Amino acid sequence: MLKDVKQNNVTTETVIISVTKSGTTKNGSLFANGTLEDNTGKIQFVTFEEDIVKKLQENPNPNAYKVSGFVSMTNYPNPNTLQINIKKIENPD
């Protein structure tokens, strides 16, 4: 559950993904960011994994997925905000 994620941990959660923005970075890498949500709350996400970004671009509407990634602190969009850097995505069980 998202309410239980802790900074500097790896987590796997089943969530609704809403993409806010996707595109190409200045160095040419694909990225996507937005919000993950479950029944306990919301958290920001970012991913630079090309296959994940392409999958999210193909399905731009909010969708349920099982995601795995590293929880870190970011200053975007607000200072001291937790985010999950998604490394793996799959259809929920």
Order of alpha helices (4+ residues) and beta strands (2+ residues): beta-beta-beta-alpha-beta-beta
